[in-house]
Amino acid sequence: MVASIIILSIREIIMINLDDFSSFYVANWKLNGDFEFIDNFLKDLKTPKDKKKCVVICPTSIHLDYLSKKAVDVFIGAQNISSHYEGSYTGEISAKALKELQISFCIIGHSERRQYYKEINQEINLKAATLVKNQITPILCIGETLEEKKNGLTKEILKKQLLESINSSCNKKNTIIAYEPVWAIGTGLTPDLKEIDEVHEFIRSCDSSFVNFSILYGGSVKSNNSKEIISLPNVNGALIGGASLKSGEFSEIIKD
Ligand code: PGA
């Protein structure tokens, strides 16, 4: 009886309270990495002493359990989730299964999923709901394409994506927003600092409930630009793709 209560309580994942952290560094490994890569990455990784910095690594789904058993001082996140709770949805992964693996975060609505897998805001909204219900923190991505930017539609697009894809159960304690201009992802291009801060400020002002949300910037973040981006008043951290695949480079980004 006592043993089963202990096992139950160990397995009972308590949702991260985002208010406990001052900044967030999320590594999005996309479809990269294998077991050997993970071993080497962890060997060279230097995590910050400042425990107010929240470091999250998001490997492929296959590697979630392996990484979570090996990694120290980092949280583990998934890159996607089914919008369904369970049922006849071949190939999907449920939030309930992530919860069983004690996964704390999950990226949703990444532009690569919107673009290649035709994900729409309404589906992303359901994904956010199922994550929150399972005590997993959604990292909700929004961002405009180059064409939309050129046509002056950035704010309109971001507002629509955000209002339609954020679920009513999301709040500043359980959900992170990530602004990733599509044209900045993997290109080496970034908006200038003033522009990044202005867009983040705009996101906060879209709805009174967003004011205190943690908002990350993503798109070509590297060790040579991360500090100045993250220190912007309206930026609470970064979502890092390519540069998060190099342990030394990522350690530099998350350094105290
Ligand atoms: P990048 O990717 O850092 O390689 O531009 C960011 C992302 O897609 O999340």
Residues whose N, C-alpha, C, O or C-beta is under 5 A from the ligand:
A	BS01	PGA	N28 A184 I185 G186 T187 G218 G219 S220 V221 L239 I240 G241 G242 A243
